[in-house]
Amino acid sequence: MPGDAKMMTLYSADNSKLMEVSALEIDGNQLLIKGKIFGAMPMTAKLRPDEARNLLGMLNLKLIFFLLTFPFRKGGSQ
């Protein structure tokens, strides 16, 4: 969508669009993730602080390094 606001797309294992994230918003102590699933169905997901802590518990040194360098890696479809 040229000219539109920035958007992030998450893909399924078969490279089809799974979710288009259009906004991240703060709602009290939660992070709201707004977008569309399968390009059509609007959805708002909530990330609670306890779930964010669970995410941090899933990280290891190798994954932390990967995530820090991830935005600078070459993109494209695979």
Secondary structure, DSSP 8 states (H G I E B T S, - for coil): -TTS---EEEE-TTS-EEEEEEEEEEETTEEEEEEEETTTEEEEEEE-HHHHHHHHHT--HHHHHHHHHGGGS-----
